[in-house]
Amino acid sequence: MTKVRNRGIIRPKITTMPRNKSEASSQLELYKLVTEQQRIKQELAFIEQRTVLLKQRLSTLKTQIEGTERSISHLRHAELKPSRIALPKIFRETNNYQAFDIEY
């Protein structure tokens, strides 16, 4: 997963030496502008895809949160009701314990 950095203001790339005005320099300037435009469009497309994925994840989380809250509510109401479970005869308490030692 790639990390998105906070880039702040997007500034155009600046060359160190100004070029003489000619057809070639204008073509180069046009190439730079078109290249930057394509890069920005690709970045926008990536951001839009990422936004869609994040919105889907948020809706999934919202559904899971609602389901969990409902189950908590059901469990909370179930705990409030006193339940009397009749123990079978084999589990009834007896005071008739016999202890013995086992040696290895």
VEXKEVO-270165 format. One line per field, with one value per residue: residue number from 1; x, y, z of N, C-alpha, C in turn; residue in three letters. Coordinates in steps of 0.05 Angstrom, whole numbers, plus 5000, padded with zeros to 4 digits. Example, Ala and Ser with C-alpha at 12.3 -4.5 7.8 and 13.67 -1.06 7.14 Angstrom:
BEGIN
k c(1/2) $
n_px c(5264/5257) $
n_py c(4886/4955) $
n_pz c(5156/5142) $
ca_px c(5246/5273) $
ca_py c(4910/4979) $
ca_pz c(5156/5143) $
c_px c(5264/5258) $
c_py c(4934/5001) $
c_pz c(5156/5157) $
r c(ala/ser) $
This chain:
BEGIN
k c(1/2/3/4/5/6/7/8/9/10/11/12/13/14/15/16/17/18/19/20/21/22/23/24/25/26/27/28/29/30/31/32/33/34/35/36/37/38/39/40/41/42/43/44/45/46/47/48/49/50/51/52/53/54/55/56/57/58/59/60/61/62/63/64/65/66/67/68/69/70/71/72/73/74/75/76/77/78/79/80/81/82/83/84/85/86/87/88/89/90/91/92/93/94/95/96/97/98/99/100/101/102/103/104) $
n_px c(5017/5012/5037/5004/5028/5025/5025/5018/5019/5016/5068/5093/5146/5209/5257/5327/5354/5331/5302/5317/5270/5241/5217/5229/5238/5187/5159/5182/5165/5110/5109/5125/5083/5039/5056/5056/5002/4980/5002/4978/4924/4926/4939/4893/4855/4873/4865/4809/4794/4814/4783/4732/4741/4752/4702/4670/4691/4679/4623/4617/4640/4603/4557/4575/4584/4532/4507/4537/4524/4469/4472/4497/4457/4416/4441/4446/4393/4379/4409/4385/4338/4317/4343/4326/4357/4346/4384/4409/4401/4450/4486/4475/4491/4530/4548/4580/4638/4695/4763/4825/4893/4941/4997/5057) $
n_py c(4977/5043/5103/5165/5228/5292/5342/5395/5459/5453/5463/5488/5456/5487/5512/5523/5559/5611/5601/5619/5653/5613/5569/5517/5521/5536/5490/5454/5476/5469/5413/5402/5424/5393/5342/5350/5360/5310/5278/5301/5289/5233/5227/5249/5211/5166/5184/5189/5134/5114/5142/5120/5067/5076/5097/5052/5018/5047/5043/4988/4982/5012/4981/4934/4956/4971/4920/4895/4929/4917/4862/4867/4895/4856/4817/4844/4851/4798/4784/4811/4785/4737/4673/4607/4550/4484/4437/4374/4310/4286/4327/4350/4377/4342/4321/4279/4264/4228/4220/4202/4179/4182/4149/4155) $
n_pz c(5000/4982/5011/5021/5014/5047/5005/5000/4969/4899/4858/4796/4759/4756/4711/4714/4681/4640/4576/4508/4468/4423/4371/4386/4441/4457/4442/4477/4526/4519/4519/4571/4600/4582/4599/4655/4662/4648/4689/4734/4723/4726/4779/4803/4785/4814/4866/4865/4858/4906/4942/4931/4948/5002/5019/5011/5049/5095/5094/5101/5152/5181/5177/5203/5254/5269/5270/5311/5354/5358/5372/5422/5449/5448/5479/5527/5542/5548/5592/5633/5642/5690/5692/5703/5707/5707/5740/5720/5754/5761/5769/5818/5881/5929/5993/6001/5994/5975/5986/5957/5951/5899/5877/5841) $
ca_px c(5000/5029/5029/4999/5040/5013/5044/5014/5014/5029/5082/5105/5175/5222/5284/5346/5362/5310/5309/5311/5244/5242/5197/5237/5233/5158/5151/5191/5147/5085/5113/5126/5056/5022/5065/5046/4973/4975/5009/4957/4900/4930/4937/4864/4842/4881/4851/4781/4793/4819/4759/4711/4748/4748/4674/4659/4700/4663/4596/4619/4644/4578/4539/4585/4579/4503/4502/4549/4507/4445/4477/4501/4430/4402/4454/4440/4365/4378/4421/4366/4317/4329/4339/4329/4364/4345/4407/4402/4407/4479/4502/4467/4513/4529/4570/4592/4663/4716/4789/4845/4919/4952/5026/5069) $
ca_py c(5000/5067/5124/5190/5249/5318/5356/5424/5472/5441/5484/5477/5453/5511/5507/5542/5579/5617/5595/5639/5649/5601/5549/5494/5526/5536/5462/5442/5486/5455/5385/5402/5429/5369/5321/5356/5356/5281/5269/5310/5273/5206/5229/5252/5185/5150/5195/5181/5105/5111/5153/5100/5044/5084/5099/5025/5007/5060/5032/4961/4985/5022/4957/4917/4969/4968/4892/4891/4943/4901/4838/4876/4901/4831/4803/4859/4845/4770/4782/4823/4765/4716/4647/4585/4526/4460/4420/4346/4298/4279/4350/4361/4376/4322/4324/4253/4263/4210/4227/4180/4188/4166/4151/4148) $
ca_pz c(5000/4981/5030/5009/5029/5045/4988/5002/4944/4876/4843/4771/4760/4745/4702/4726/4662/4621/4549/4488/4455/4397/4368/4401/4470/4461/4441/4503/4547/4515/4527/4601/4610/4577/4617/4682/4661/4649/4716/4753/4717/4737/4809/4809/4782/4837/4890/4863/4864/4935/4955/4928/4966/5030/5024/5013/5075/5116/5095/5113/5180/5193/5179/5224/5280/5276/5278/5338/5374/5361/5388/5450/5460/5453/5502/5551/5550/5557/5619/5652/5649/5706/5680/5722/5693/5725/5738/5721/5779/5764/5777/5843/5901/5950/6013/6004/5979/5984/5975/5957/5941/5876/5877/5815) $
c_px c(5018/5018/5025/5010/5024/5032/5040/5008/5029/5042/5093/5135/5188/5250/5302/5353/5338/5319/5303/5284/5248/5220/5204/5232/5203/5148/5159/5172/5120/5087/5112/5098/5037/5030/5054/5016/4966/4980/4988/4931/4902/4928/4908/4849/4848/4866/4821/4777/4795/4795/4736/4716/4744/4719/4661/4667/4685/4635/4596/4623/4618/4559/4549/4581/4550/4496/4513/4533/4481/4450/4483/4475/4415/4414/4447/4412/4363/4389/4402/4344/4329/4323/4345/4333/4363/4368/4398/4412/4436/4496/4493/4490/4508/4552/4584/4617/4682/4742/4807/4871/4928/4982/5036/5091) $
c_py c(5025/5088/5150/5212/5275/5336/5386/5436/5458/5463/5472/5475/5477/5503/5529/5565/5585/5612/5618/5633/5639/5580/5524/5497/5526/5507/5448/5450/5472/5426/5383/5406/5405/5346/5326/5353/5327/5270/5276/5295/5245/5207/5233/5226/5166/5158/5187/5151/5101/5120/5132/5076/5052/5087/5072/5013/5020/5049/5004/4963/4995/4998/4939/4929/4967/4940/4886/4904/4928/4876/4845/4882/4876/4817/4818/4853/4816/4767/4793/4803/4743/4689/4625/4560/4503/4442/4391/4333/4291/4303/4362/4358/4354/4327/4298/4250/4243/4217/4203/4191/4169/4171/4142/4128) $
c_pz c(5000/5000/5014/5026/5026/5029/4989/4975/4921/4859/4817/4774/4745/4735/4712/4707/4644/4593/4530/4475/4427/4395/4384/4431/4476/4460/4467/4525/4544/4524/4558/4612/4606/4595/4646/4683/4663/4677/4736/4748/4728/4767/4817/4806/4805/4862/4889/4868/4894/4951/4954/4947/4995/5037/5027/5040/5097/5117/5107/5143/5194/5197/5201/5252/5288/5284/5306/5360/5379/5378/5417/5463/5467/5478/5528/5561/5560/5585/5640/5660/5666/5693/5701/5705/5713/5720/5738/5747/5782/5772/5804/5864/5922/5969/6018/5986/5992/5970/5976/5945/5919/5877/5850/5820) $
r c(met/thr/lys/val/arg/asn/arg/gly/ile/ile/arg/pro/lys/ile/thr/thr/met/pro/arg/asn/lys/ser/glu/ala/ser/ser/gln/leu/glu/leu/tyr/lys/leu/val/thr/glu/gln/gln/arg/ile/lys/gln/glu/leu/ala/phe/ile/glu/gln/arg/thr/val/leu/leu/lys/gln/arg/leu/ser/thr/leu/lys/thr/gln/ile/glu/gly/thr/glu/arg/ser/ile/ser/his/leu/arg/his/ala/glu/leu/lys/pro/ser/arg/ile/ala/leu/pro/lys/ile/phe/arg/glu/thr/asn/asn/tyr/gln/ala/phe/asp/ile/glu/tyr) $
